[in-house]
Amino acid sequence: MTDARTISNASEKNPHQDAWLTAFFLENHIDPFAYPYKVATVEQIEFMVFLENNEQYFPCSDEMFEAIMSRSSENYLLKRYQAVYEKIMHMVDTFIESDYDKEYLYALIRIKYDHEIESRLTIPSRLEKRLCKIFQSQTHIENPFARKKQDANNRAQALLTSDFFMTALNHIDGAIQNLNQFSLNSLRKKIKEIELQRLLTMMCAGHLWEKPPETPLSVDTFQRLFETRISGNGLPELINLIHTRKSKILWLTDEAGGVMVDVAIAKFLASLGHLVILAVKEAPVFQKVSITDTRNDPILANALEDSHFIFEKTISKNRLVQLLKQDENIYVVSDGTRENLNLLLASTTFARIFKEVDFVISRGHDQKRRLIHTHFQFTRNIINITVEDDDGIPGLSVVYKPRHPEVINFSHRDLEERANRIIDQMKAAKAKNMTVMFYSGIIGSIPGKIDVAKKIMSRFIDHLKKQYPDLFIINPSNYYEPGMDADDLMYMWEIVQTSNYIDVWRFQTAEDITQGFALMKQKVPPEWIGKDATYSTGCTKEMRIAQNVLKTNPEMQITGPSLDKFMRRNEYGVGSMYDQRLADL
């Protein structure tokens, strides 16, 4: 079998295989260069995936990728394609009554299906999305499974609030052996462990919410569910949440019905002090839970009425950290997509949340294939919870995949501590009657020239220090550490910049850059000619901060290019240090 890692590294020795790889990304509309405003940049993907050896991330299992790239598993692919086709046709049969309309959709979808699978390059989930979009656009039925999802949620919520369930949940006889060996504190934790495990087994109650139960419910119904076998290495990690400090958890919901169990567990974890962010789909996808459902389904909306919704698609790190510091324990966010799980198409907000949390808990087979059945490792600890059917007997699989061991993570506390150490230096300098200057300049606004930018800045600042011995200058380039990205740096610097200890805020001028090269005895390269702080998106953001600081610290002096020249830049590139629009220059 072909190794997915070898293929994803795109060996230079095989141009035909490289071309097939590129065609794979183009055909699936997941090439960031061909679709720059839809597909995540490498920097954004690196918020979530730990990429090694310049490999390219692909949003499918290794088995699927190898089948497509090797071109030797046509039967496997055709079976997966056929399953998608039958799923769409079943939707036509279910929701379309007119014979003419049915035949029309049969023919149209078949034409598109044959066209899409001809190259054998299409990921089945991408095929499913395209065919589903055809159905929705032709029928104007945006959320065809809305009623079925509401019914499933209604029945699931009825189960979770029934007297039979509550009696079974609180039944303790025989659940705890050797009570004498427990202290009151350890007994409380043991009870919480039992409660969490019982809630987890309710994920296997799908047969009770997919349609009305054939036999009356009883306490015994739920006690049998609580005995569901749980396999995999992930249960201890979940149980450990009862014994650990506050954690941030991104919970990737799956389908209707089961989402009510997700919400129940989220509330349980929130009661322990954890923060849970429930991720749903941006738009309806079969029976997956979407942001539309959270508004239009009264049962789900009521269950989430005390939750905080994050609607921004491109929230900044600073805004996100402040938001998660509020007295809220449950949040809801869209992942930005209308398919099973595709990190390449996820929103910036989702990517930043992924990067900020301690655990990502995913639900169902679709997410298991993309997070567990792949050689890729991630920046966060991953847990997948899936209902497995073993000869008609449902069981629960809980699998844990630790984050890549080389991931460097700077929590907001780490960054705040670094910022406070810099502020202490500023205080000490002012105590010595020194003037404190913050120097803002180009660091990464010219892609690939970060090292050069740091040298220019440092050499020029050294020159200023020699001219003005009583000047304490903060050189941002000295505080970069491996693993830091622009999100981390901007968060740290905003704390420093708003401390009101800055006397002079100097923004780099073209003359500064020219003098920096002269001090290095070098000519100014063409790409640096005429550049100044106004070319930097980060500096533009800092100029906005500087204007706000002036309101509380009016004695601060701002020097450099004029204010009107700054406001041509937008948000800095996700996870990088340059305006995203400049990436191809």
JOQUIMO-V149732 format. One record per pair of residues at least 4 apart in sequence whose C-alpha atoms are under 6 Angstrom apart, sorted by the first residue. I is the first residue (numbers start at 1). J is the second residue. Records with the same first field share a line. If there is no record, write none. Layout:
BEGIN
I->J, J
END
This chain:
BEGIN
4->8, 66
8->55, 56
9->55
10->18
23->27
24->121
25->30, 31
26->31
28->122
30->39
31->35
32->36, 39
35->39
39->344, 345
40->44, 344
43->575
44->574, 575
45->49
46->50
47->355
48->378, 379
49->378, 379
50->377, 378, 379
59->342
60->370
61->369, 370, 373, 374
62->66, 374
66->70
67->73
68->121
74->78
78->82
81->124
84->128
86->90
92->96
105->109
109->113
128->132
133->137
134->138
135->139
136->140, 141, 142
143->284
145->149
149->256
150->154, 297
152->209, 210, 257
153->157, 256, 257
155->209
156->209, 257
158->162
163->167
164->218, 219
165->169
168->219, 223
182->186, 187
183->187
198->226
201->226
206->210
208->213
228->395
229->395
230->396, 397
231->397
232->397, 398, 399
233->399, 400
234->398, 399, 400
235->398
236->240
246->273, 274
247->274
248->275, 357, 358
249->276, 357, 358, 359, 360
250->276, 277, 360
251->277, 278, 279, 360, 361, 362
252->279, 362
253->279, 280, 363
254->288, 363
255->287, 288, 289
256->287, 289
269->274
270->274, 275, 329
275->329, 330
276->330
277->330, 331, 332
278->332
279->332, 333, 334, 335
280->289, 290, 291, 334
281->290, 291, 334, 335, 337, 338
282->290, 291, 334, 336, 337, 338
283->290, 338
284->290
285->338
293->297
294->300, 301
295->301
297->301
298->302
301->305
307->330, 331
308->331
309->331, 332
310->333
313->347, 349
314->348, 349
315->349
317->487
318->491
335->346, 347, 350
336->346, 347
337->346
359->380, 381, 382
360->382
361->382, 383, 384
362->384
363->384, 385, 386
364->386
367->371
368->372
369->373
377->404
378->403, 404
379->403, 407
380->403
381->402, 403
382->400, 401
383->399, 400
384->398, 399
385->397, 398
386->396, 397
387->395, 396
388->394, 395, 396
389->393, 394
408->483
410->414
412->416
415->492
419->492, 496
429->434
430->434
434->470, 471
435->471, 472
436->472, 502, 503
437->473, 502, 503, 504, 505
438->473, 474, 505
439->506, 507
440->507
441->507, 508, 533
442->533, 536
443->450, 453
444->450, 577, 578
445->536, 578
454->477
455->459
456->516
459->516
460->516
465->469
484->488
485->575
486->490, 575, 576, 577
487->575
493->497
503->556
504->556, 557, 558
505->558
506->558, 559, 560
507->533, 560
508->532, 533
509->532, 560
510->530, 531, 532
517->522
518->522
533->539
534->566
537->569, 572, 579
540->566
549->553
550->554
572->578, 579
573->578, 579, 580
END
